């Protein structure tokens, strides 16, 4: 919440708490659960216009609303609340909004000796976040204290708030207010530059700064000493209708999407009957310009990795993954140095103990390094390794793996259901024409040879194929069940390159479902599909047969593969925590 000064001009007998109190009610009513999850409010200074004790008496009454509901917040002094720097001594601001106000707050983490600089810690999204609320003019002593607070909390991301950090290079004669590049229309001036030099630049934990004071709103991003982005924002609407009317800016932290979505709203106006709003009020209910309503991409794990690295999930022994009914489990750790090739005839053992070992097979004219060991892997994969396939068509080339002619898996028909799991990643040079329709896993033997016919039947295709399509890298599980003469096909959505994906196919004896990263896909047919047709022929890993001959080899990385003769629940998948 930026500058609310025009609501509190006590020396002019002009006080209007209603807009700010409506914003406070909005904050209270939108806190406490997953859908309404405002966890902290930072006021950016200039609570009053005149620093008058009468003004602060009214500010006190407004903030009492937050206090009575235990809402978490911080405040700081702006130039209209105080004069001089944080060594100024006692003031009406300090008497009203100083550290004593937070003695019952669960988020208050302390203040410096002056009381004008405070620290606050709140919990959200599974981690602790530190907010520093600094005076509008901070002395070296204040910066020394702030540096000490950050050092005392070395794993916390830090949001720095103050009244004056970045300024606008445009004045209020410019219209529209969103002048210049909305991604870069703020600048560091004297006080802001001091904050950068004395606190922000050398503390990689500071990733976001928020200030008011200036208008129009704007933002900039600057690299710190560690080479990471610091996002620096001005938000201030005191020059708008009703002095901003207690407007608030919401920062929605979406750690799943690695995005902060920003919106600016006026709860006081939104609470009014739409039919009774003046035209000017309606115009200011939501501020939607590019500097007021925008999204910031930020990879939180990467950005915070220097001070709060995400623990790497350790590899798990193969024995832990041999759930009841496991018929084959292939993984690629501990068998070859990363980057070294697998050679024709080399064996990859089936860790289930069922005898379904894989043997390396190479197409004529294929380079020696077309199949190599790799240390790359999905973060939740039990085995911390994979195989890197460099295959394709035009010309046909590649190295794949195959079960032996007498492997027990070849004859399995899975009448009671099954689960097939694997991990895949496609490289940036994946090409639809050269690599589309390559299989991660397939079963030799054509549909025609198995006597299959009818709708969507291609007599030359394999009876089972788990492939990546040529249309946006969509995973497809196409299989001929025992109870039909034509195939059932499950389709997933497009998979982006350079990201590891967990794929699972689960059949419960009747229906077959494809899952991508534990989520069921949209195209899971509601068709009874019992078992998998078999001609007693081998399975291929990375190879695909058409009309009796291998016609394409996979391009990308394949991690652990497990085949189980029963349906598994998601909490039994290889990714289960």
Buried (B, 14 or more C-beta within 10 A) or exposed (E): BBBBBBBBBBBEEEBBBBBBBBBBBBBBEBBBEEEEEBBBBBBBBBBBBBBBBBBBBBBBEBBEBBBEBEBBBBBBBBBBBBEEBBBBEEBBBBBBBBBEBBEEBEBBBBBBEBBBBBBBBBEEEEEBBBBBBBBBBBBEBBBEBBBEBBEEBEEBBBBBBBBBBBBBBBEEEEEEBBBBEBEEBBBBBEBBBBBBEBBBBBBBBBBBBBBBBBBBBBBBBBEBEEEBBBBBBBBBBBEBBBBBBBBBBBBEBEBEEBBBBBBBBBBBBBBBEEEEBEEEBEEBBBBEBBBBBBEBEBEBEEBBEEBBEEEEBEBBEBEEBBBEBBBBBBBBBEBBEEEEBBEEEBEBBBBBEBBBBBBBBBBEEBEEEBBBBBEBBBEBBBBBBBBBBBBBBEEBBBBBBBBBEEBBBBEBBBBBBBBBBBBBBBBEEBEEEBBBBBBBBBBBBBBBBBEBEEEEBBEBBBBBBBBBBBEEBBBBBBBBBEBBBBBBBBBBEEBEEEEBBBBBBBBBBBBBBBBBBEEBBEEBBEBEBBBBBBBEBBBBBBBBBBEEEBBBBBBBBBBBBBBBBBBBEEEBBBBBE
